[in-house]
Amino acid sequence: MIGTLRFLWRASFTIACILIITPLMGLTWCLQARRTTRRIMRTAFHLGSMVYGIRIRTIGQLSRARPLIIVSNHFSYLDLFVLGSRIEAAFTPKNEIRSWRIIGFMCKVAGCLFIDRRAMRTLENKHMLARALAAGDIISLFPEGTTSEGKGLLPFKTALFGLAKENNVDVQPVSIVYTKLNGKPVDAAALSVVGWYGESYFFPHAAHFMRQKNLEAVMTFHPVIRADEFKSRKELAGRCRSVIEEAIAKVLASEEKKTPLDKSRGVKPNNGG
C-alpha cells in the first residue's frame, strides 16, 4: 500500500514535469537562452532526486576549468538525476533515443546532444560537441556507450576522447556508486531494481523503482585530467577509466566494512531478509 502511494505521488510529479517543465525548457531553448535551459534542467533533476528519494553524497567538487568534459560510469537512467542535480551539463544520449515518444521529445527540448555511435559519424559528433563547448556547455559523456550490469566497467569507447585531445579540453572523471536501497546495502537483487540494462523495458522498470523508499548514492568528482599530457586518446581514456574503476572499488570496500555492524548508526547486517 505504501509503495503504491509512493508511486502515485512520484508519477504525479513526473507528469507535472512533462506538462510544465518540459515546455519551459523548450521555450528557453528556442529563444537560445542556453544557460537558462541548463539551469531549469538542473532544478528539475534536483527536485526529482528529492521526490524519488535519491540521497546523494558528493565527494570533491566540479572543476571550474572551461571548456570541460565530464566522463562517468553508466549504470542506470538514475545516473542522470545524480549528475544532473549537481551539474548544469549537456547530456549526450545515443541517437536511438531521439525517436522515443516521450523521453526523446524531452531530450530534444532540453538541448541534449544526440550521439550517433556509428564510426562514420564520429567526425560529425565531434563537430557538434565542439560547438557546444564553444557555447559554454559542460559536456557529460558516458564512455561505456550503454548501461552495464553494475558488476564492473565496460570498455570505454575512445573516439570522442579525441575531441579533448584535438582541442586540449580538460577532462574530469566522475564516479557514481549506488550503496543502499531502502536502507540496506545494494546486493545482487537490488542491482536489478536500481540498474537498467539488458532487455528490461524502461517504463515497467521505472514504475518498480518509484515504489521503493529511498536510494543512496556516492558521487565523486576526481581531479581534472589534462588531455595534453597523454600521447593518444586511448591513453587518455584508459587513465579516466582506471580512476573511475579504482574509486568505485574504494567506495564499495568502504561500504562493506560498514555492513557487519555500523556502530555509529546502529545498522545491523543485511542477511537478505
N, C-alpha and C positions, 0 to 999 in steps of 0.2 A: 504493500500500500504506500509506504513512504517513498519507495523507489519510483512508483508511478507518479506521485505528486511532484517529485524532483523533475521527472521527465517532462511533465506538463508545464512546469514553471520555466524550465530551460528551453523547451520547444517554443514557448510563447516569446521568450527573449530572442530566439533565433529568427522567428518570423518578423518581429519588430525590427531587427537589424536589416532584414531583407527589404522590408517595406519603407524604412526611414533612412537608415544609414547608407544603404547601397545607392539610392538615388542622389543623396547628398554628395557622396564621393564622385558619382558620375557627373554631377553638375560642376564641381570644382575642377575635375579633370578636363572637362570640355572647355572650361574657362582658363585652362593652362595654369591653374593655381596648384602647381605640383606639390609644394610643401604642405599646403593645407590638406590636400588629399592624403598625404602620408600621415599627417597628424590625426586626421579623422580615423584612418585605419588603425593606427596605434591605440587610440582611445577605444575603438570597438574591440580590439583584441584584449585590452586591459580589462574592460568590463566583462568580456566573455570569459576570461580566465577566472574572474571572481564568481560569476554566476555558475560556471561549470565546476567550481570547486578545485581549481588548479592552483596549488600553492607553490610558488616559485622562490627558491633560494638562489640568489645571484652571487657569484664569486668573481671578483675582478670588475673591470669597467670597459665600456665601449671606448675604443680608441677615438681620439679627436682628429686623427690624421684624415685628410681628404685629398684626393679620392680614396675610397676604401671599399674593399671586397670582404664580405663575411663568408666563411665556409664552415659548415657544421655537419654533423652526422644527421641521419634522417631515419626516424623510426615510425612516425605517425603524423597524421594531419594536426595533431595536438602540438607538434613542434612549432607550428605557425603561431599558436597562442603564446607559447613560451617566448619565442623570438620577437614576435610582433608586438607584444605588450611592453617590450623594453627597447625596441629599435624602430625608428621610422625608416623602414627599409623597402626597397623594391624587390619583391619576391619573383622567383623565376620558375614557375610551374612548367611541366612538359607540355608541348604543343597540343597533345591529345585532349587536355583538359579544356581547351578553348571551346570545344564542341559540346561540353556538358551543359545541360539546360540552365540549371540554377547556378552551380558553382562556377561554371565557365563565364557566365554573364557577370557575376560578382568580381571575378578576377579581372575582367576587361575594364570595368568601371573603376576598379581600384588601381589601375595603371600597372598591373603585373606584366612582366616581360616574358612572353611565352618562348620557350626554348625548343627548337626542332633538333632532336637528338641525332638526326642523320648526318653522317660525315660531310656530305656535300653542302650542308647548311652551316657549317662551323664558322666560316668567314662572315656570313650574314648575321649569325648570332653575335659574333664579336663586335661588329659594327653597331648593332642595336644596343649592346651593353655599354660600349664606349660612349655613345651619345647620352645614355642615361647617367653615366659617371660625370660627363662634362656638364650635365644639367644640375649636378649636385646630389644625385641619388647615392645612397649606400646600397650596393648590390648584395643580395643574400643568395648564395649558391649552396645547393646540396650536391656535392661532387659524386655521391654514390649513384645519383641518377634516379633512384627509386627508393622506396622504404624497404628496410631489412627486417628480419625476424627478431632483431634485438640481441642475438647471440654473439654478434661480432660485426665489425665494419665490413661492408662490401668494398671491392676495389674502387679507388677513386678514378673517375673519368678525367683525363688531364687536359683535354682540348681547350677548355675555357680558362685554364690557368695560363695559357698562352697570352690571354688578354692582359693579365697582370705583368707578365714578363715584357711584353712588347711596349706597354705604356708605363712601366715602372710604377705600378699601383701597389700600395701596401695591402697585405692580406692579414686578416685577423681570424685565427681559428676559434671556434666556439663549440664546446661540447655540451650535450644535453643528456641527462640521465634521469630516468623515472625511478624513484626509490621506494615509494609507498603508495598503495592503493587501498583506500578505506582504512588507513592506519596500520596496515600490515605490509611487510616487505614484498616487493614485486617478484613473485615467483613465476614458474612456467605458466600456470593457469592465468595469472594476472597479465602476463605479456600479451595474450590474445585479446584481452579487454582493452588494453592501452594501445597496442600496436595495430597498425592497419597495413596489411601486406598480403601477398599471395592472391588468392581468388575471392577474398571476402568482399562483399558489397558494402559500399560506403554508408548508405542510409540505415540499414539494419545495425551495422557496427556502431554508428554514431548514436542511434537510439538506445542501444545497450549501455554505452558509456554514460549517457546522460542520466541513467538510473543510479549510477554509483555515487557514493557520498562525497569523496574527495580524492585528489591525486596530488602527490608531492613530487616535485622535480628540482633537480640541481642543474643550473646553467652556469658554465664557467667561461668567462672571457679571458682568453690567453694573450700573452704579449704579441704585438704585431710582428709579422714576418716580412722582411723587406725582399721584394721579388728580385732585385738586382744582385742579391747575394748568392743566387743559385744559377748554375750554368744552363739549366733547361727547365721547361715547365714540368717535366716529370719529377725532377728533383724537388721542385717547389711543392708539388702535390704530395710527394712522398713525405716531406717534412711536416706538412699540415696534417696528414693522416696519422703520423706517428704521435704528434702532440695530442690529437683528439683521442686516439686509442689509449694512450697512457693515462690521460685524465679520466676517461670512463672507468678504466680498471682501478684507478686510485679511489674514485668515489664509491664504487661497488665494494671494494675491500673495506673501506671505512664503514659502510653500512652493515657489512657482515659482522664486524666487530661489535656493533651495537645490538645485533639481533639476539644473542643469548640472553642478555638482560641489561637494558639501559637503565641504570640505577637513577640517573638524573630525571628520567621521565616515567620510571616505573613500567616500562614496556616489557611484556613477557614474550617468550619465544613464540613464533608463528609455527604451529605444528600442523598446518593445513586445515585446521578446524574453523 
